[in-house]
Amino acid sequence: MTAYLVNEIVVTDPEVFQTYVVQAPPTLAAFGGRYLVRSGASQAVEGEPPGRLVILKFPGCAAALAWRASPACSAILPIRDASSTSRVYVVDGYEG
């Protein structure tokens, strides 16, 4: 079943965060991951949106979690963590 990794991000240091942004995409391919949303414009309908929103699509939850635990992803997470705060979660897709 398809899974989605959702990352709600508040950037605290845009210059440092940009180095993470550049390095993240190549880490996805080996796990079948791809961007669906990468912080495009948003409009609040109810509540406040995060500063940035990223939604990644993976072939399944196991692939999303494997990417997250991979050496390539783990190597750049300290950059993200030093320049932002995040709320990250994986959710199964709907197969209705």
Backbone as JSON Lines, residues from 0, in Angstrom:
{"i":0,"aa":"M","n":[0.84,-1.18,0.0],"ca":[0.0,0.0,0.0],"c":[0.89,1.25,0.0]}
{"i":1,"aa":"T","n":[0.54,2.2,-0.81],"ca":[1.27,3.47,-0.86],"c":[1.27,4.13,0.5]}
{"i":2,"aa":"A","n":[2.38,4.79,0.83],"ca":[2.47,5.54,2.09],"c":[3.0,6.94,1.79]}
{"i":3,"aa":"Y","n":[2.65,7.86,2.66],"ca":[3.06,9.25,2.51],"c":[3.79,9.7,3.77]}
{"i":4,"aa":"L","n":[4.93,10.33,3.57],"ca":[5.65,10.92,4.68],"c":[5.35,12.41,4.63]}
{"i":5,"aa":"V","n":[4.83,12.93,5.72],"ca":[4.44,14.34,5.8],"c":[5.39,15.03,6.78]}
{"i":6,"aa":"N","n":[5.94,16.15,6.34],"ca":[6.87,16.91,7.17],"c":[6.38,18.35,7.25]}
{"i":7,"aa":"E","n":[5.97,18.76,8.43],"ca":[5.57,20.14,8.69],"c":[6.78,20.83,9.29]}
{"i":8,"aa":"I","n":[7.27,21.88,8.63],"ca":[8.57,22.47,8.96],"c":[8.43,23.95,9.27]}
{"i":9,"aa":"V","n":[9.12,24.37,10.32],"ca":[9.3,25.79,10.62],"c":[10.8,26.06,10.51]}
{"i":10,"aa":"V","n":[11.2,26.83,9.5],"ca":[12.6,27.11,9.25],"c":[13.06,28.23,10.18]}
{"i":11,"aa":"T","n":[14.17,27.98,10.88],"ca":[14.73,28.99,11.8],"c":[16.01,29.63,11.25]}
{"i":12,"aa":"D","n":[16.67,28.95,10.31],"ca":[17.88,29.49,9.68],"c":[17.83,29.14,8.19]}
{"i":13,"aa":"P","n":[17.24,30.02,7.37],"ca":[17.03,29.71,5.95],"c":[18.3,29.38,5.18]}
{"i":14,"aa":"E","n":[19.4,30.04,5.48],"ca":[20.64,29.8,4.74],"c":[21.15,28.38,4.98]}
{"i":15,"aa":"V","n":[21.19,27.96,6.22],"ca":[21.63,26.6,6.54],"c":[20.61,25.59,6.03]}
{"i":16,"aa":"F","n":[19.34,25.88,6.18],"ca":[18.3,24.96,5.73],"c":[18.41,24.69,4.23]}
{"i":17,"aa":"Q","n":[18.79,25.68,3.47],"ca":[18.92,25.52,2.02],"c":[19.93,24.43,1.66]}
{"i":18,"aa":"T","n":[20.96,24.24,2.48],"ca":[21.92,23.17,2.2],"c":[21.26,21.8,2.35]}
{"i":19,"aa":"Y","n":[20.32,21.68,3.27],"ca":[19.55,20.44,3.42],"c":[18.65,20.25,2.2]}
{"i":20,"aa":"V","n":[17.97,21.3,1.79],"ca":[17.03,21.24,0.67],"c":[17.72,20.71,-0.59]}
{"i":21,"aa":"V","n":[18.94,21.12,-0.82],"ca":[19.69,20.7,-2.0],"c":[20.11,19.23,-1.91]}
{"i":22,"aa":"Q","n":[20.43,18.77,-0.71],"ca":[20.96,17.42,-0.53],"c":[19.88,16.34,-0.39]}
{"i":23,"aa":"A","n":[18.67,16.7,-0.03],"ca":[17.63,15.71,0.25],"c":[17.14,14.93,-0.98]}
{"i":24,"aa":"P","n":[16.84,15.55,-2.11],"ca":[16.24,14.81,-3.23],"c":[16.99,13.56,-3.68]}
{"i":25,"aa":"P","n":[18.31,13.58,-3.82],"ca":[18.99,12.36,-4.29],"c":[18.89,11.17,-3.33]}
{"i":26,"aa":"T","n":[18.53,11.41,-2.09],"ca":[18.43,10.31,-1.12],"c":[17.16,9.48,-1.29]}
{"i":27,"aa":"L","n":[16.19,9.98,-2.05],"ca":[14.88,9.33,-2.15],"c":[14.8,8.18,-3.14]}
{"i":28,"aa":"A","n":[15.5,8.28,-4.26],"ca":[15.32,7.35,-5.38],"c":[15.48,5.89,-4.99]}
{"i":29,"aa":"A","n":[16.46,5.57,-4.19],"ca":[16.73,4.18,-3.82],"c":[15.56,3.55,-3.06]}
{"i":30,"aa":"F","n":[14.67,4.37,-2.53],"ca":[13.54,3.87,-1.73],"c":[12.21,4.07,-2.45]}
{"i":31,"aa":"G","n":[12.26,4.48,-3.7],"ca":[11.04,4.69,-4.47],"c":[10.29,5.93,-4.06]}
{"i":32,"aa":"G","n":[10.95,6.85,-3.36],"ca":[10.29,8.06,-2.88],"c":[10.3,9.17,-3.9]}
{"i":33,"aa":"R","n":[9.26,10.0,-3.86],"ca":[9.22,11.17,-4.72],"c":[8.38,12.26,-4.07]}
{"i":34,"aa":"Y","n":[8.69,13.49,-4.42],"ca":[7.96,14.63,-3.87],"c":[6.59,14.76,-4.51]}
{"i":35,"aa":"L","n":[5.59,14.98,-3.69],"ca":[4.27,15.38,-4.17],"c":[4.04,16.85,-3.87]}
{"i":36,"aa":"V","n":[4.49,17.28,-2.69],"ca":[4.41,18.68,-2.28],"c":[5.75,19.06,-1.72]}
{"i":37,"aa":"R","n":[6.25,20.19,-2.16],"ca":[7.54,20.66,-1.65],"c":[7.43,22.15,-1.37]}
{"i":38,"aa":"S","n":[6.64,22.47,-0.34],"ca":[6.48,23.82,0.16],"c":[5.99,24.81,-0.87]}
{"i":39,"aa":"G","n":[4.96,24.43,-1.6],"ca":[4.33,25.38,-2.5],"c":[3.48,26.37,-1.71]}
{"i":40,"aa":"A","n":[2.86,27.27,-2.42],"ca":[1.99,28.25,-1.77],"c":[0.82,27.52,-1.11]}
{"i":41,"aa":"S","n":[0.41,28.0,0.04],"ca":[-0.74,27.39,0.72],"c":[-1.66,28.48,1.25]}
{"i":42,"aa":"Q","n":[-2.9,28.12,1.41],"ca":[-3.88,29.02,1.99],"c":[-4.53,28.32,3.17]}
{"i":43,"aa":"A","n":[-4.59,28.99,4.28],"ca":[-5.24,28.42,5.46],"c":[-6.74,28.4,5.23]}
{"i":44,"aa":"V","n":[-7.33,27.26,5.43],"ca":[-8.78,27.12,5.39],"c":[-9.3,27.03,6.82]}
{"i":45,"aa":"E","n":[-8.51,26.38,7.65],"ca":[-8.84,26.24,9.06],"c":[-7.53,26.03,9.81]}
{"i":46,"aa":"G","n":[-7.26,26.82,10.81],"ca":[-5.99,26.73,11.55],"c":[-4.87,27.39,10.78]}
{"i":47,"aa":"E","n":[-3.67,27.27,11.33],"ca":[-2.49,27.88,10.72],"c":[-1.65,26.83,10.01]}
{"i":48,"aa":"P","n":[-1.28,27.07,8.76],"ca":[-0.39,26.12,8.08],"c":[1.03,26.25,8.62]}
{"i":49,"aa":"P","n":[1.83,25.19,8.48],"ca":[3.23,25.3,8.9],"c":[3.98,26.24,7.96]}
{"i":50,"aa":"G","n":[5.17,26.61,8.31],"ca":[5.99,27.46,7.45],"c":[6.25,26.79,6.11]}
{"i":51,"aa":"R","n":[6.57,25.51,6.15],"ca":[6.8,24.71,4.93],"c":[6.09,23.38,5.11]}
{"i":52,"aa":"L","n":[5.63,22.84,4.03],"ca":[5.01,21.52,4.06],"c":[5.62,20.69,2.94]}
{"i":53,"aa":"V","n":[6.07,19.48,3.31],"ca":[6.62,18.55,2.34],"c":[5.85,17.25,2.46]}
{"i":54,"aa":"I","n":[5.4,16.72,1.33],"ca":[4.73,15.42,1.31],"c":[5.48,14.55,0.31]}
{"i":55,"aa":"L","n":[5.97,13.41,0.79],"ca":[6.68,12.44,-0.04],"c":[5.82,11.21,-0.23]}
{"i":56,"aa":"K","n":[5.86,10.63,-1.4],"ca":[5.13,9.4,-1.69],"c":[6.13,8.25,-1.78]}
{"i":57,"aa":"F","n":[5.82,7.14,-1.12],"ca":[6.64,5.94,-1.15],"c":[5.78,4.74,-1.51]}
{"i":58,"aa":"P","n":[6.4,3.65,-1.99],"ca":[5.62,2.46,-2.32],"c":[4.95,1.81,-1.11]}
{"i":59,"aa":"G","n":[5.41,2.11,0.08],"ca":[4.81,1.57,1.29],"c":[5.45,2.17,2.52]}
{"i":60,"aa":"C","n":[4.88,1.88,3.67],"ca":[5.38,2.41,4.94],"c":[6.8,1.92,5.21]}
{"i":61,"aa":"A","n":[7.08,0.66,4.9],"ca":[8.42,0.12,5.14],"c":[9.46,0.89,4.35]}
{"i":62,"aa":"A","n":[9.15,1.26,3.11],"ca":[10.1,2.02,2.28],"c":[10.32,3.41,2.86]}
{"i":63,"aa":"A","n":[9.26,4.05,3.33],"ca":[9.38,5.39,3.92],"c":[10.26,5.34,5.17]}
{"i":64,"aa":"L","n":[10.02,4.36,6.0],"ca":[10.81,4.25,7.24],"c":[12.25,3.84,6.95]}
{"i":65,"aa":"A","n":[12.45,3.01,5.92],"ca":[13.81,2.62,5.54],"c":[14.58,3.84,5.02]}
{"i":66,"aa":"W","n":[13.93,4.68,4.23],"ca":[14.59,5.91,3.77],"c":[14.99,6.77,4.96]}
{"i":67,"aa":"R","n":[14.07,6.92,5.87],"ca":[14.3,7.78,7.03],"c":[15.48,7.28,7.89]}
{"i":68,"aa":"A","n":[15.66,5.97,7.94],"ca":[16.74,5.38,8.73],"c":[18.02,5.16,7.93]}
{"i":69,"aa":"S","n":[17.99,5.47,6.65],"ca":[19.14,5.2,5.78],"c":[20.34,6.09,6.13]}
{"i":70,"aa":"P","n":[21.54,5.61,5.83],"ca":[22.74,6.44,6.05],"c":[22.69,7.77,5.3]}
{"i":71,"aa":"A","n":[22.16,7.77,4.08],"ca":[22.1,9.0,3.29],"c":[21.2,10.04,3.94]}
{"i":72,"aa":"C","n":[20.04,9.62,4.41],"ca":[19.11,10.54,5.08],"c":[19.67,10.94,6.45]}
{"i":73,"aa":"S","n":[20.17,9.97,7.18],"ca":[20.71,10.26,8.51],"c":[21.87,11.25,8.47]}
{"i":74,"aa":"A","n":[22.62,11.23,7.4],"ca":[23.78,12.12,7.28],"c":[23.38,13.59,7.17]}
{"i":75,"aa":"I","n":[22.2,13.86,6.58],"ca":[21.8,15.26,6.39],"c":[20.75,15.75,7.4]}
{"i":76,"aa":"L","n":[20.19,14.85,8.18],"ca":[19.2,15.27,9.18],"c":[19.75,16.28,10.19]}
{"i":77,"aa":"P","n":[21.0,16.18,10.61],"ca":[21.52,17.2,11.53],"c":[21.47,18.62,10.95]}
{"i":78,"aa":"I","n":[21.61,18.73,9.64],"ca":[21.51,20.05,9.0],"c":[20.09,20.57,9.13]}
{"i":79,"aa":"R","n":[19.13,19.7,8.83],"ca":[17.72,20.1,8.95],"c":[17.39,20.45,10.39]}
{"i":80,"aa":"D","n":[17.83,19.62,11.32],"ca":[17.5,19.84,12.72],"c":[18.13,21.1,13.29]}
{"i":81,"aa":"A","n":[19.3,21.48,12.77],"ca":[19.98,22.68,13.24],"c":[19.36,23.96,12.68]}
{"i":82,"aa":"S","n":[18.57,23.82,11.63],"ca":[18.04,25.01,10.96],"c":[16.52,25.07,10.91]}
{"i":83,"aa":"S","n":[15.86,24.14,11.61],"ca":[14.4,24.11,11.58],"c":[13.86,23.22,12.7]}
{"i":84,"aa":"T","n":[12.56,23.3,12.88],"ca":[11.87,22.34,13.72],"c":[10.85,21.64,12.82]}
{"i":85,"aa":"S","n":[10.6,20.37,13.1],"ca":[9.72,19.59,12.24],"c":[8.79,18.7,13.04]}
{"i":86,"aa":"R","n":[7.7,18.41,12.41],"ca":[6.8,17.34,12.85],"c":[6.68,16.43,11.65]}
{"i":87,"aa":"V","n":[7.13,15.18,11.8],"ca":[7.2,14.25,10.67],"c":[6.4,13.0,11.01]}
{"i":88,"aa":"Y","n":[5.6,12.55,10.05],"ca":[4.85,11.31,10.28],"c":[4.61,10.61,8.95]}
{"i":89,"aa":"V","n":[4.39,9.29,9.04],"ca":[4.1,8.47,7.88],"c":[2.66,7.99,8.01]}
{"i":90,"aa":"V","n":[1.95,8.06,6.9],"ca":[0.55,7.64,6.91],"c":[0.3,6.75,5.69]}
{"i":91,"aa":"D","n":[-0.46,5.67,5.9],"ca":[-0.83,4.8,4.79],"c":[-1.79,5.53,3.86]}
{"i":92,"aa":"G","n":[-1.64,5.26,2.56],"ca":[-2.55,5.81,1.58],"c":[-3.91,5.09,1.63]}
{"i":93,"aa":"Y","n":[-4.86,5.66,0.98],"ca":[-6.2,5.08,0.92],"c":[-6.34,4.28,-0.35]}
{"i":94,"aa":"E","n":[-6.71,3.04,-0.22],"ca":[-6.86,2.15,-1.37],"c":[-8.34,1.78,-1.52]}
{"i":95,"aa":"G","n":[-9.18,2.77,-1.7],"ca":[-10.62,2.53,-1.74],"c":[-11.14,2.3,-3.05]}
